[in-house]
Amino acid sequence: MNISSMASSSSSVVVVDDDQVVNKYDVFISFRGVDTRDSFTSHVYSALCRKNVETYIDYKLERGHEISPALLKAIEDSKLSLVIFSQNYASSSWCLDELVHILKCKHRNGQLVVPVFHGIDPSHVRKQKGSYEVAFAQLQQRFHIDKVKEWRDALESAANLSGWDSLNTRPESKLVEAIVEDIINKLNSVYVSSSSSDDDAKGLVGISKRYEQVMSLLTIESYDIRVVGIWGIGGIGKTTLASVIFTRLISQFEGGCFLPNVREEAQKHGLNHLRTKLLSTLLEEETSSASNMVAGSTFARSRLRRKKVLIVLDDVNDSEQLELLVGDHDNWFGLGSRIIVTTRDIQVLRKGANEVYEVKELDFDEALQLFQLNAFKNSSPPSTDYIELSERVVDYTKGVPLALKVLGSYLHSRSKKEWESALNKLKKMPNMKIHSVLRISYDGLDEKEKDIFLDIVCFFKGEDRSLVENILDGCDLFADIGITDLINKSLITIIENRVWMHDLLQEMGWEIVRQESKDLGKRSRLWIAEDVCRVLKTNTGTATIEGIFLDMSKMRDVDLNPEVFVNMYNLRLLKIYNSNNLIKGCKLHFTRGLQCLPDALRYLHWYGYPLKSLPSNFNPENLVVLEMPHSQIEQLWSENQYLDKLRKIDLSNSENLTQFPDLSQAPHLESMNLGGHRNLLQVPSYLEYFDKLTVLNLSGNSNLKNLKAIPQRIQYLDLEGTGIEELPSSIGSLDKLFSLILRNCKGLKKLSSSMHKLKSLDHLNLYGCSSLDNFPDLPMEIRYLNLSGTAIEQVPSQIEGLSNLQILDLGNCRRLKTAPKRIMPLTQACYEDYKPDIEMVSFMNCLNLDENARDNLMEYAQLRVWRMATAAASLRPTPADEDEQSQLFVCCPGNKIPSWFHYQSEGSSISIKLPSQWFRTNFLGFTLYHLFLWYDHSFNLNVLKGDERENWCTNLRNATEVSFEFNPVDLFSDPVESCYVKKCGVCLIYAQDQDSTIVMDEDVGKLTVGESSKSKRPRQAYQPTGTSIFTDNGDEEEEGEPQPKRN
C-alpha cells in the first residue's frame, strides 16, 4: 500500500447552490417533436440518462412558457447542444430560433454542437432543399427577410459541422450508441480541459488539483481492479472529493454505486443490509431480489463479474466492512473496475487498498477563498474591514473546509458589527474544537428548528425524508419548512431523499445534548446503549427525556421496573431495536409487567416486544409510526382507538396476534405490514376505503384464503405464502398497483381475468405457485415476470408481445414441455444488437422440455455467441477499449455438450493445447460450457505456458496451452457443496471474414455468413470475448454417451 500526501495542493470540495453553478446541464437536445419525440429522440435521451449525462429536453418546460427566456437560459446552461435535424425541423420557427441561439452560444462561449441528420440528406439542410425548401417558402410569407436569412445562415453553418447521418449508420440502435459515445468523449474532454478557476467559481476550490492527484492513483486506463483509499480527519472533504470523482467518471463504467456513511449504516442495519444495497444497485434489481443473491445466484455472479463498475464506500471504519462489501474484488467485479474508500482510520486500508491518498487541511489562501465564496457568494468583500475579519475567521477554523462553509453561510449578509460579535464569541471559546465552531449556526435557529436538528442528529440521520417529516410533523415541529431551513443553513443535506449531515455537525449536536446535564436522566435525548441502560435499570428517567433509541445488540438482558416510563411523560420517540440480525427476541424483560407508556409517543418501534398487549392505560392517539415486529403481542388494545395521526404500522411476524387490530379509526394510514400471522383469517372490509394506503404486506398468513377488501390506491401488495386460492375480479381496478408478490401461494389456482387492466403493474412474482397452470393476459407494461415453480406446461403466447419485459424466470417449471421459438425481447436481441434488451431468461431445471424446445434454446445460444462475438469485435477499434470485456450467459436444461464445442472433458476442468498461430487477428474469444447439477458456477482460467504477466488477456497471445477450471461457488466465492460439474467444454471462435457478420436465416433457422450492410472500421487489437453456456442436469440420470474429446 502506497500513501500519497499532497498537502500543498489539497483543496476544499464544496457543493454550492444552483445560482452558483456555471452549467446545469451537460446536453441540450434540439429536435422537432412531431418527427422524433417518441422515437429516435427518446432513445437518445434515455441512453444519455443511463450514462448519467444530465440532459435537458424541452418537455421539461412548464406549460405556457415562451421560448424566451426559459428555453434560451437552458441552452446557455448546457455544455453541448445536440441538434437533431429531421424532415419537418425547418417548418418550426421555434426550432430555428433554438438553432440560432445555440450557434450564438457556440461562437460566444465555445459551446459544443453536434448535428444529427435523421432521415434527411445533410445537403438538404445546408442548401434548404426538399422539405426545407417548402418550409422556407412558407416562412418567407410570415417573417421578415432578415429573420429568414438568419435562419438560413444558421442551417448552413450547422450542416457544415461534423456530425452523424442516420443513412450511413444502421441499425438505429448502433447510431444511438455511437452518438452517446461521441458526446461522452467530447464532454470528458471539456471536464479535463476545464480550468481550476471554473471549479473555484462553482465553489469547488482547487478541486482540479485534488482530482488529478487521485486520478493518477486510480490509473483508469489499466485493466486491473484497483482500490484507492481517501484518508483524513472528519470534515476535511473526503466524501465530497469522492462524490466529484464518482460524478465525473461514472459514464466511463457499466455500473456504479455510491454507498454513503458505511460506518453508521452498518451500526444501524448491519453489513448484510449494506451488501444487499450494493448488489441491488450494481445489478439494478429490487432490494428483495438482491438479498436472495447472497445465498448464491450463478447468473447474478456472472453478470457482476462481467461488469466494469465504479464503487465508492464512504466513511468505512472497520476492515470487516471492507472485506464483506468488496473483499475479493478481483473475483467479484469486471476488469477495469475501480473502488474508492473514504475513511478516517488508515488501518482500514492497510490490507485492502492499492493506494492511499492523504487529504490535508487547506492552506491559508485556499481556505480564505472558500470562506469568501460562502460569506459573500459571488461578490467581493464590501470593504477592507471584511477582508481582515475574513482572515480572522479563516485563522480560527484551521483549514477545515466544512467549518469554513458553515461559518461563511452563517455570516452571509450580516453587518460588520455582527461579524465582530461572532468573532468575539469565538474568542471566548479558544479551546473548543470544530463542533464548537459549527454550533454558531445552531444557535441561530428557532426552538422548533433546534428540536428538528437534534432529533436528526441523534436519531434520524440517513433516514427517509418523508418518514422523518411525518414523525416530526406529528410532534408539532413543522418539519417541512424546518428541514428546508436546515438545508439552506448548510446544517443538513438531502441525498436520494435521505437526510444526511456532516460528521462534525453530528458530533456538535451530540455535544449540545451532553451539555444539557451531567445527569443522564435529565438529558433530552439518549442514543448510546450504555447510557440508556443505566437510566432504565436505575429508573431515573425524567420528564426532560424526549427520545430514546436503544440498540439491544450492545447490551445484556435486564429485568426492568414496571414503572420505568412513569416519569418520562414527555417521551416522543422510542426505538428499541437490534442491529444484529442474528440475535432474536427482546433483551428487556418485564416479569412484573409494564405499568404505562407515555401518551406523548409519536414514534414507537419495539423489536420483540415481550408482553401480550400494550398497557391498558396507554392512549395511542398521538402515534404516527407503530412498529413492533417479532413481538409477543396477542392484542394491541381492547377497544376502538382514535388514530388520526397514524401513518405506518408494522406488526410483522408477531405470531401470537390473535386477530386483526382494529384500525378503522386510522384513515390516514399509508403503510401496513401484518406479515407472518398464521391466525389472520380475513382482512377487514374497512381497508377498502383507506385511500391513503399504498403499501400492504400480508405475506406468510397461511390461513388467509381470500382477499375481498383491497385499498384502491395500493401500490405494493405482498401476499407471499398466503392461503389465497383465487384473486378477486376487483383487482383489475387497482390502477396504481406497481408490484404484486404471490410467491409460494401453493393453493393459488387462478388469476383474475381482469389482470390486463393493471396499467401500472411492473413486477409480478408467482414463484412457487405450484397449483397455477395457466394465467390470463397481462398488462403490456410489465417488466419483471417470475413464473418459476408453477405448473404451466407451455409458455403463454402472449408473452411474445410483452415488449417491456426485462426478466422472465421459468426455472423449476417441471411440467413445462415447450418453449416458444421466439420470445420477442430475445428476437430483438438477436437481430438488432448483441446486447439483449431482456436481462434474463431462465429455463433452469425445466427437465421435461421436449427435444425441439431444447434444440431451439441451444440454437439460440449458438446464434447469440456468434452475434455477440462478431459485434463485440467490430465495436473494439482501438486498444484503449480493451478493458470492456464482453461475456454472454446462457442457461438451458440438458445432459450433453453440443458437438460444436470441439474440446470436451469429463469433470470440472479441461486443458487444451492451442494450435499454432491460434491468436490471429480474427480471433473473437472463447466459449465455455459446463454441465452441472444445481445452479452455481464460476471458472478460473490459468495460462499454463507463456509469459507471466499481470493481465491474463495479454498472456494469451504467447500461450501454447490453456486450462479452465469450473468451481461451484456462491456470489461471494464461498464453495457450494450441493453442486458439481459433470462435464465441460471449450470452443474457440474466429471470424471468417472481417467484413462478415452472423445472421439468422429466418426460413430455415440455420447460421449463415453474409455480407454486412454496415460500414465497419478496420479491427485492431482487442480483448477477446468470453462466453459461458451451461446446462443443468437436475436430478435426471444422464442419457447417452459423452461426446468424444477432439483436439
Residue pairs with C-beta under 8 A, 6 or more apart in sequence:
1 229
1 349
1 350
1 351
1 353
1 354
1 355
1 356
2 217
2 354
2 355
2 356
3 231
3 346
3 355
3 356
3 357
3 358
4 213
4 217
4 355
4 356
4 357
4 358
5 358
5 360
6 209
6 210
6 213
6 357
6 358
6 360
7 358
7 360
7 361
7 363
8 363
9 206
9 209
9 210
9 213
10 206
10 209
10 210
10 237
10 359
10 360
10 361
10 362
11 205
11 206
11 207
11 209
11 210
11 237
11 362
11 366
12 204
12 205
12 206
12 207
12 237
12 362
12 366
12 367
12 370
12 401
12 404
12 405
13 204
13 205
13 207
13 210
13 237
13 240
13 241
13 243
13 244
13 401
14 203
14 204
14 205
14 237
14 240
14 370
14 373
14 374
14 401
14 405
15 203
15 204
15 240
15 243
16 202
16 203
16 204
16 373
18 24
20 201
20 202
20 203
20 373
20 377
20 378
21 202
22 198
22 201
22 202
23 77
23 78
23 79
24 54
24 56
24 74
24 77
24 78
25 54
25 55
25 56
25 74
25 77
25 78
25 79
26 48
26 53
26 54
26 55
26 78
26 79
26 80
26 187
27 48
27 53
27 54
27 55
27 56
27 78
27 79
27 80
27 81
27 82
27 183
27 187
28 55
28 56
28 74
28 75
28 78
28 80
28 81
28 82
28 102
29 41
29 44
29 45
29 55
29 56
29 57
29 58
29 81
29 82
29 84
30 81
30 82
30 83
30 84
30 95
30 98
30 99
30 102
31 37
31 41
31 57
31 83
31 84
31 86
31 89
31 95
32 84
32 86
32 87
32 88
32 89
32 91
32 92
32 95
33 58
34 88
35 86
35 87
35 88
35 89
35 118
35 119
36 42
36 84
36 86
36 118
37 59
40 84
40 118
40 166
40 172
40 176
41 57
41 84
43 172
43 173
43 176
44 82
44 84
44 176
44 179
44 180
45 55
45 57
47 176
47 177
47 180
48 55
48 180
48 183
49 55
51 180
51 184
51 250
51 251
52 247
52 250
52 251
53 180
53 183
53 184
53 187
53 251
56 74
56 77
56 78
58 71
58 74
60 74
61 70
61 71
62 70
65 71
67 94
67 97
67 98
71 98
72 101
75 81
75 98
75 101
75 102
75 105
76 101
76 105
76 109
78 111
79 111
79 112
79 187
79 190
80 111
80 112
80 113
80 114
80 183
80 186
80 187
80 190
81 102
81 105
81 106
81 111
81 112
81 113
81 114
82 114
82 116
82 179
82 183
83 99
83 102
83 113
83 114
83 115
83 116
83 158
84 116
84 118
85 115
85 116
85 117
85 118
85 120
85 122
85 125
85 158
85 159
86 118
86 119
86 120
87 119
87 120
87 130
87 131
88 131
88 135
89 95
89 120
89 125
89 132
90 96
90 125
90 128
90 131
90 132
90 135
90 136
90 139
90 151
90 155
91 131
91 135
91 138
93 139
93 142
93 143
96 139
96 151
96 154
96 155
99 151
99 154
99 155
99 158
100 150
100 151
100 154
102 111
102 113
102 158
103 113
103 154
103 157
103 158
105 111
106 112
106 113
112 186
112 187
112 190
113 158
113 161
114 161
114 162
114 163
114 164
114 179
114 182
114 183
114 186
115 122
115 125
115 158
115 159
115 161
115 163
115 164
116 163
116 164
116 166
116 179
117 125
117 159
117 163
117 164
117 165
117 166
117 167
118 166
119 166
119 167
120 130
120 131
121 129
121 130
121 167
122 159
122 163
122 165
123 129
123 159
124 130
124 131
124 132
124 133
125 132
125 155
125 158
125 159
126 155
126 156
126 159
126 160
127 156
128 136
128 152
128 155
132 155
136 148
136 151
136 152
139 148
139 151
140 148
164 175
164 178
164 179
164 182
166 172
166 175
168 1015
169 175
169 178
169 1014
169 1015
170 1013
170 1014
171 832
171 833
173 832
173 833
174 833
174 1014
184 251
184 252
187 251
188 251
188 252
191 248
194 208
195 208
196 206
196 207
196 208
196 209
199 205
199 206
199 207
199 208
200 206
200 369
200 373
201 378
203 370
203 373
203 374
204 244
205 362
205 366
205 369
205 370
205 373
206 362
206 366
207 241
207 244
210 237
210 241
210 359
211 241
211 244
211 245
211 248
213 357
214 228
214 230
214 241
214 245
214 340
214 357
215 245
217 228
217 354
217 355
217 357
218 226
218 228
218 245
218 338
218 340
219 226
220 249
220 252
220 336
220 338
221 880
221 883
222 336
222 883
223 335
223 336
223 882
223 883
223 951
223 953
223 1023
224 335
224 336
224 950
224 951
225 329
225 330
225 333
225 334
225 335
225 336
225 337
225 338
225 339
226 337
226 338
226 339
226 354
226 355
227 326
227 329
227 338
227 339
227 340
227 341
227 352
227 353
227 354
227 355
228 338
228 339
228 340
228 341
228 353
228 354
228 355
228 356
228 357
229 340
229 341
229 342
229 343
229 346
229 348
229 349
229 352
229 353
229 355
229 356
229 357
230 238
230 241
230 242
230 340
230 341
230 342
230 343
230 356
230 357
230 359
231 238
231 342
231 343
231 344
231 346
231 349
231 356
231 357
231 358
231 359
232 238
232 344
232 358
232 359
232 360
233 344
233 400
234 344
234 434
234 502
234 503
234 504
234 507
235 400
235 401
235 402
235 403
235 434
235 502
235 503
235 504
236 359
236 360
236 361
236 400
236 401
237 359
237 401
237 402
238 314
238 315
238 342
238 343
238 359
239 260
239 314
239 315
239 342
240 401
241 342
241 359
242 258
242 312
242 314
242 340
242 342
243 258
243 312
245 312
245 340
246 256
246 258
246 310
246 312
246 340
249 310
249 338
250 256
250 310
252 310
253 308
253 309
253 310
253 336
253 337
253 338
254 307
254 308
254 309
254 334
254 884
255 281
255 282
255 283
255 284
255 307
255 308
255 309
255 310
256 281
256 282
256 309
256 310
256 311
256 312
257 277
257 278
257 281
257 282
257 309
257 311
257 312
258 311
258 312
258 314
259 265
259 274
259 277
259 278
259 281
259 311
259 312
259 313
259 314
259 325
260 314
260 315
260 462
260 495
260 500
261 314
261 315
261 461
261 462
261 500
262 274
262 313
262 314
262 315
262 316
262 317
262 321
262 325
263 315
263 316
263 317
263 318
263 321
264 315
264 461
264 462
265 273
265 274
265 462
266 274
266 318
266 321
267 551
267 579
268 462
268 579
269 579
270 579
270 580
270 581
271 320
271 321
271 324
271 325
272 291
272 294
272 581
274 321
274 325
275 294
275 324
275 325
276 287
276 290
276 291
276 294
277 287
277 290
278 311
278 325
279 285
279 290
279 293
279 294
279 300
279 304
279 971
280 286
280 287
280 289
280 290
282 304
282 307
282 309
282 311
283 290
283 293
283 300
283 303
283 304
285 300
286 763
286 784
290 300
293 300
293 301
293 971
294 970
294 971
294 972
295 970
296 936
296 969
296 970
296 971
296 974
296 976
297 935
297 936
297 970
297 971
298 891
298 935
298 936
298 937
298 938
299 840
299 842
299 889
299 891
300 971
301 936
301 937
301 938
301 969
301 970
301 971
302 887
302 889
302 937
302 938
302 1028
303 889
304 332
304 333
304 334
304 971
305 331
305 332
305 333
305 334
305 887
305 938
306 334
306 885
306 886
306 887
306 889
306 1026
307 333
307 334
307 337
308 333
308 334
308 335
308 336
308 337
308 883
308 884
308 885
309 333
309 334
309 337
309 338
310 337
310 338
310 340
311 326
311 333
311 337
311 338
311 339
311 340
312 339
312 340
312 341
312 342
313 321
313 322
313 325
313 326
313 339
313 340
313 341
313 342
314 342
315 342
315 343
315 344
315 503
316 322
316 341
316 342
316 343
316 348
317 343
317 344
317 345
317 348
318 348
319 347
319 348
319 350
319 351
319 352
321 348
322 341
322 348
322 349
322 352
323 352
326 332
326 333
326 339
326 352
327 352
328 972
328 973
329 337
329 339
331 938
331 973
332 971
332 972
332 973
333 339
334 885
335 883
335 885
335 951
335 1023
336 883
336 884
341 348
341 349
341 352
341 353
343 349
346 356
349 356
361 367
361 398
361 399
361 400
362 370
362 399
362 400
362 401
362 404
363 399
364 394
364 395
364 399
366 399
367 394
367 397
367 399
367 401
367 404
368 390
368 391
368 394
370 401
370 404
370 405
370 408
371 390
371 393
371 394
371 397
371 404
371 405
371 407
371 408
372 381
372 390
372 408
373 408
374 404
374 405
374 407
374 408
374 409
374 412
375 390
375 393
375 407
375 408
375 409
375 411
375 412
376 382
376 386
376 412
377 412
381 387
381 390
383 416
385 416
386 416
386 419
389 416
389 419
389 420
389 423
392 423
393 404
393 407
393 408
393 411
393 423
394 404
396 423
396 426
396 437
397 403
397 404
397 407
397 434
397 437
400 434
400 437
400 504
402 434
402 438
402 502
402 504
402 505
403 434
403 437
403 438
403 504
405 490
406 437
406 438
406 440
406 441
406 490
406 491
406 505
407 422
407 437
407 440
407 441
409 441
409 489
409 490
410 422
410 440
410 441
410 444
410 489
411 418
411 419
411 422
414 422
422 440
425 440
426 437
426 440
429 436
434 504
434 507
434 508
435 504
435 505
435 507
435 508
435 511
436 508
436 511
438 504
438 505
438 508
439 508
439 511
439 512
441 489
441 490
441 491
442 450
442 453
442 491
442 508
442 509
442 512
444 489
445 453
445 485
445 486
445 489
448 477
448 478
448 482
449 482
449 485
449 486
451 472
451 475
451 477
451 546
452 472
452 477
452 479
452 482
452 483
452 486
453 486
453 491
453 492
453 509
454 509
454 512
454 513
454 524
454 525
455 468
455 472
455 475
455 477
455 525
455 547
455 573
456 468
456 486
456 492
456 499
456 501
456 509
457 501
457 505
457 506
457 509
457 510
457 513
458 509
458 510
458 513
458 525
458 527
458 547
458 549
459 525
459 527
459 547
459 549
459 573
459 575
460 468
460 471
460 499
461 499
461 500
461 501
461 506
462 498
462 499
462 500
463 498
463 499
464 497
464 498
464 499
465 483
465 494
465 497
465 498
465 499
466 497
467 625
467 648
468 479
468 483
468 499
469 479
469 480
469 483
470 479
470 624
470 625
470 647
470 648
471 479
471 573
471 602
471 603
471 624
471 625
472 479
472 482
473 479
473 480
473 624
474 602
474 603
474 622
474 623
474 624
474 645
475 572
475 602
483 492
483 494
483 499
486 492
487 493
487 494
491 501
491 505
492 499
492 500
492 501
492 505
493 499
493 500
493 501
494 500
513 523
513 524
513 525
514 523
516 522
516 523
516 524
516 544
517 523
517 544
519 540
520 526
520 531
520 534
520 535
520 540
521 535
521 538
521 540
521 541
521 542
521 544
521 545
522 542
522 544
523 544
523 545
524 544
524 545
524 546
524 547
525 545
525 546
525 547
525 548
526 532
526 535
526 545
526 547
526 548
526 549
527 547
527 548
527 549
529 550
529 551
529 552
529 554
529 555
530 554
530 555
532 548
532 549
532 550
533 550
533 555
533 558
534 540
535 541
535 545
536 550
536 558
536 560
536 564
536 588
537 558
537 560
539 560
539 561
539 563
539 564
541 564
541 565
541 567
541 568
541 571
542 567
542 568
543 567
543 568
543 569
543 570
544 570
545 568
545 570
545 571
546 570
546 571
546 572
546 573
547 571
547 572
547 573
547 574
548 568
548 571
548 573
548 574
548 575
548 576
549 573
549 575
549 577
550 575
550 576
550 577
550 588
551 577
551 578
551 579
552 576
552 577
552 578
552 583
552 586
552 587
552 588
552 607
553 578
553 579
553 580
553 583
555 587
556 587
557 587
557 589
558 587
558 588
558 589
559 589
559 590
559 591
560 588
560 589
560 590
561 592
562 590
562 592
562 593
562 594
562 595
563 595
563 596
564 594
565 571
565 594
565 595
565 596
565 597
565 598
566 595
566 596
568 598
569 598
569 599
569 600
570 598
570 600
571 598
571 600
571 601
572 600
572 601
572 602
572 603
573 601
573 602
573 603
574 597
574 598
574 601
574 603
574 604
574 605
574 606
575 603
575 605
575 606
576 586
576 588
576 605
576 606
576 607
577 605
577 607
578 584
578 607
578 608
584 608
584 630
585 608
585 610
585 630
586 606
586 607
586 608
586 609
586 610
588 610
589 610
590 610
590 611
593 611
594 611
594 615
595 615
595 617
596 615
596 617
596 618
597 604
597 614
597 615
597 618
599 618
599 619
599 621
599 622
600 622
601 620
601 622
601 623
602 622
602 623
602 624
602 625
602 645
603 623
603 624
603 625
604 623
604 625
604 626
604 627
604 628
605 625
605 627
605 628
606 627
606 628
606 631
607 628
607 629
607 630
607 631
608 629
608 630
608 631
608 632
609 628
609 631
609 632
609 633
609 654
610 631
610 632
611 632
611 633
612 632
612 633
612 634
612 635
612 656
613 633
613 634
613 635
613 636
613 637
613 638
614 620
614 633
614 636
614 637
616 638
618 637
619 641
620 626
620 637
620 641
620 643
620 646
621 641
621 642
621 643
621 644
621 645
622 645
623 643
623 645
623 646
624 645
624 646
624 647
624 648
625 646
625 647
625 648
625 649
626 646
626 648
626 649
626 650
627 648
627 649
627 650
628 650
628 651
628 654
629 650
629 651
629 652
629 653
629 654
629 673
630 652
630 653
630 654
631 651
631 654
631 656
632 654
632 656
633 651
633 654
633 656
633 657
634 656
634 657
634 658
635 657
635 658
635 659
635 661
636 651
636 661
636 662
637 661
637 662
640 662
640 664
640 665
641 662
641 665
642 665
643 663
643 665
643 666
643 669
644 665
644 666
644 667
644 668
645 668
646 663
646 666
646 668
646 669
647 668
647 669
647 670
647 671
648 669
648 670
648 671
648 672
649 661
649 663
649 666
649 669
649 671
649 672
649 673
649 674
650 671
650 672
650 673
651 657
651 661
651 673
651 674
651 677
652 673
652 674
652 675
652 676
652 697
653 675
653 676
653 700
654 676
654 677
655 676
655 677
655 678
655 679
657 674
657 677
657 679
657 680
658 679
659 679
659 680
660 674
660 680
660 682
660 683
660 684
662 684
663 669
663 672
663 684
663 686
664 684
664 686
666 690
667 690
667 692
668 692
669 690
669 692
669 693
670 692
670 693
670 694
670 695
671 693
671 694
671 695
672 693
672 695
672 696
672 697
673 695
673 697
674 680
674 697
674 698
674 701
675 697
675 698
675 699
675 700
675 701
675 718
675 720
676 699
676 700
676 701
677 700
677 701
678 700
678 701
678 702
678 703
679 703
680 698
680 701
680 703
680 704
681 703
681 704
681 705
682 704
682 705
682 706
682 708
683 698
683 704
683 707
683 708
683 709
684 709
685 708
685 709
686 709
687 693
687 696
687 709
687 710
687 711
688 709
688 710
688 711
688 712
689 711
690 711
691 711
691 712
691 713
692 713
693 711
693 713
693 714
694 711
694 713
694 714
694 715
694 716
694 736
695 714
695 715
695 716
696 710
696 711
696 714
696 716
696 717
696 718
697 716
697 718
698 704
698 707
698 718
698 719
698 722
699 718
699 719
699 720
699 721
699 722
699 741
699 743
700 720
700 721
700 722
701 721
701 722
701 723
702 721
702 722
702 723
703 723
704 719
704 722
704 723
704 724
705 723
705 724
705 725
705 747
706 724
706 725
706 726
706 728
707 719
707 722
707 724
707 727
707 728
708 728
708 730
710 717
710 728
710 730
710 731
710 734
712 733
712 734
712 736
713 736
714 734
714 736
714 737
715 736
715 737
715 738
715 739
715 760
716 738
716 739
717 734
717 737
717 739
717 740
717 741
718 739
718 741
719 740
719 741
719 742
719 745
720 741
720 742
720 743
720 744
720 745
720 765
721 743
721 744
721 745
722 745
723 745
723 747
724 742
724 745
724 747
724 748
725 747
725 748
725 749
725 750
726 748
726 749
726 750
726 751
726 752
727 748
727 750
727 751
727 752
727 755
728 752
729 752
729 753
729 754
730 754
731 737
731 752
731 754
731 755
731 758
732 752
732 754
732 755
732 756
732 757
732 758
733 754
733 757
734 758
735 757
735 758
735 759
735 760
736 760
737 758
737 760
737 761
738 760
738 761
738 762
738 763
739 761
739 762
739 763
740 758
740 761
740 763
740 764
740 765
741 763
741 765
742 748
742 764
742 765
742 766
742 769
743 765
743 766
743 767
743 768
743 769
743 786
744 767
744 768
744 769
745 766
745 768
745 769
746 768
746 769
746 770
746 771
747 771
748 766
748 769
748 771
748 772
749 771
749 772
749 773
750 772
751 772
751 775
751 776
752 776
753 776
755 761
755 775
755 776
755 777
755 778
755 779
756 776
756 777
756 778
756 779
757 779
758 779
759 779
759 781
760 781
761 778
761 779
761 781
761 782
762 781
762 782
762 783
762 784
763 782
763 783
763 784
764 778
764 782
764 784
764 785
764 786
765 784
765 786
766 772
766 775
766 785
766 786
766 787
766 788
766 790
767 786
767 787
767 788
767 789
767 809
768 788
768 789
768 790
769 789
769 790
769 791
770 789
770 790
770 791
771 791
772 790
772 791
772 792
773 790
773 791
773 792
773 793
773 815
774 792
774 796
775 792
775 796
777 798
778 785
778 798
778 802
780 801
780 802
780 803
780 804
781 804
782 802
782 804
782 805
783 804
783 805
783 806
783 807
784 805
784 806
784 807
785 799
785 802
785 805
785 807
785 808
785 809
786 807
786 809
787 808
787 809
787 810
787 813
788 809
788 810
788 811
788 812
788 813
788 842
788 844
789 811
789 812
789 813
790 813
791 813
791 815
792 813
792 815
792 816
793 815
793 816
793 817
793 818
794 816
794 817
794 818
794 819
795 810
795 816
795 818
795 819
795 820
795 823
797 820
799 805
799 808
799 820
799 823
799 824
800 820
800 822
800 823
800 824
801 824
802 824
802 825
803 824
803 825
805 824
805 825
805 838
806 825
806 837
806 838
806 839
806 840
807 838
807 839
807 840
808 823
808 838
808 840
808 841
808 842
809 840
809 842
810 816
810 819
810 841
810 842
810 843
810 844
810 846
811 842
811 843
811 844
811 845
811 846
812 844
812 845
812 846
813 843
813 846
814 845
814 846
814 847
814 848
815 848
816 843
816 846
816 848
816 849
817 848
817 849
817 850
817 853
818 849
818 850
818 852
818 853
819 843
819 846
819 849
819 853
819 856
819 857
821 856
821 1005
823 838
823 841
825 836
825 837
825 838
826 836
826 838
826 841
826 860
828 837
829 835
829 836
829 837
829 838
829 864
830 860
830 863
830 864
830 867
830 1000
831 999
831 1000
833 871
834 864
834 867
834 868
834 869
834 870
834 871
834 872
834 886
835 868
836 864
842 891
843 849
843 857
843 891
843 892
843 893
844 891
844 893
844 935
844 1032
845 893
845 935
845 1032
845 1034
846 893
847 893
847 1034
847 1035
847 1036
849 857
849 893
854 892
854 893
854 894
857 890
857 892
858 892
858 894
858 898
859 1005
860 890
861 890
861 892
861 1029
862 898
862 900
862 1007
863 998
863 1000
863 1007
864 888
864 890
865 888
865 890
865 927
865 989
865 1027
865 1029
866 989
866 998
866 1007
867 997
867 998
868 886
868 888
868 1025
868 1027
869 886
869 924
869 925
869 989
869 991
869 1025
869 1027
870 924
870 991
870 996
870 997
870 998
871 997
872 886
872 924
872 925
872 1022
872 1025
873 924
873 991
873 1019
873 1022
873 1025
874 997
874 1014
874 1016
874 1017
874 1019
875 881
876 882
876 884
876 1019
876 1020
876 1022
876 1023
877 1017
877 1018
877 1019
877 1020
877 1022
878 1020
879 1020
879 1021
879 1022
881 1022
882 953
882 1021
882 1022
882 1023
883 1023
884 1023
885 953
885 1023
885 1025
885 1026
886 925
886 1025
886 1026
887 1025
887 1026
887 1027
887 1028
888 1025
888 1027
888 1028
888 1029
889 1028
890 1027
890 1028
890 1029
890 1030
891 935
891 1029
891 1030
891 1031
891 1032
892 1029
892 1031
893 1031
893 1032
893 1033
893 1034
894 931
894 1031
894 1033
895 931
895 1031
895 1033
895 1036
895 1038
895 1039
895 1040
896 931
896 983
896 1039
896 1040
896 1042
896 1043
897 904
897 929
897 931
897 983
897 984
897 985
897 1042
897 1043
898 929
898 985
899 1043
900 987
901 927
901 929
901 985
901 986
901 987
901 1043
902 986
902 987
902 988
902 1046
903 910
903 912
903 985
903 986
903 987
903 1045
903 1046
903 1047
904 910
904 983
904 984
904 985
904 1042
904 1043
904 1044
904 1045
904 1046
905 983
905 984
905 985
905 1045
906 982
906 983
906 1042
907 981
907 982
907 983
907 984
908 930
908 965
908 966
908 967
908 980
908 981
908 984
909 963
909 964
909 965
909 966
909 984
910 963
910 964
910 984
910 985
910 986
911 944
911 961
911 962
911 963
911 964
912 961
912 962
912 963
912 986
912 1047
913 960
913 961
913 1047
914 959
914 960
914 961
914 962
918 988
919 956
919 957
919 959
920 990
921 994
921 1019
922 990
922 991
922 992
922 993
922 994
923 988
923 989
923 990
923 1024
924 989
924 990
924 991
924 1024
924 1025
925 989
925 1024
925 1025
925 1026
925 1027
926 986
926 987
926 988
926 989
926 1024
926 1025
926 1026
926 1027
927 986
927 987
927 988
927 989
927 1027
927 1028
927 1029
928 939
928 964
928 966
928 984
928 985
928 986
928 1026
928 1027
928 1028
928 1029
929 983
929 984
929 985
929 986
929 987
929 1028
929 1029
929 1030
929 1031
930 937
930 939
930 966
930 981
930 982
930 983
930 984
930 985
930 1028
930 1030
931 981
931 982
931 983
931 984
931 1030
931 1031
931 1032
931 1033
932 966
932 968
932 979
932 980
932 981
932 982
932 1030
932 1031
932 1032
932 1033
933 978
933 979
933 980
933 982
933 1032
933 1033
933 1034
933 1035
934 968
934 976
934 978
934 979
934 1032
935 979
935 1032
936 968
936 969
936 970
936 976
936 979
937 966
937 967
937 968
937 969
937 979
937 981
937 1028
937 1030
938 966
938 967
938 968
938 969
938 973
939 964
939 965
939 966
939 967
939 1028
940 964
940 965
940 967
941 952
941 962
941 963
941 964
942 962
942 963
942 965
943 952
943 955
943 956
943 959
943 961
943 962
944 959
944 961
944 962
944 963
945 959
945 960
945 961
946 955
946 956
946 957
946 958
946 959
946 960
947 954
947 955
947 958
948 955
949 955
953 1023
953 1024
956 962
956 1024
964 984
964 986
966 981
966 984
967 975
968 975
968 976
968 979
968 980
968 981
969 975
969 976
970 976
982 1033
982 1038
983 1042
985 1043
989 1025
989 1027
992 1009
993 1009
994 1016
994 1018
994 1019
995 1011
995 1012
995 1016
996 1009
996 1010
996 1011
996 1012
997 1009
997 1010
997 1012
997 1014
998 1007
998 1008
998 1009
999 1008
999 1010
1000 1007
1001 1007
1001 1008
